[in-house]
């Protein structure tokens, strides 16, 4: 399908960036683990898990789109599947996951829930539009992927700064 071939470099670059940054995220997690108190695992999940999910989403949708022999329908379904899964995940974070610990600040709620929800919405809308207008759909999908990648980088940076700026044994805020 010519529409996806024109985007091949983008869909090869995005998973490489996401995978590299995801690997670095695990290095940060490993180095930061000795600085955290053991009873703060809920905070670790609260801030690190969404960031890892954002990187993995970018990696996953790009990997799905570089499969050979896609039709418009299969490519559209792949992007919509990732988008719907992301909407459910982001929606669960936005709703507070049934009373689990919540984000400390409004800014955290926005960058960990609201903006990703919109980015995954672009995935779904781009997937639906791809079926009818492939280049426009792929452009929306690219915007969603770049948004998730930028958010994950921002969140990784905030987590890293928080880990290295907190003295050993004290509680981190992110």
PyMOL commands that set and color helices and strands:
alter all, ss='L'
color gray80, all
select helices_A, chain A and resi 2-6+8-33+38-65+72-95+106-132+134-165
alter helices_A, ss='H'
color red, helices_A
deselect
rebuild
show_as cartoon
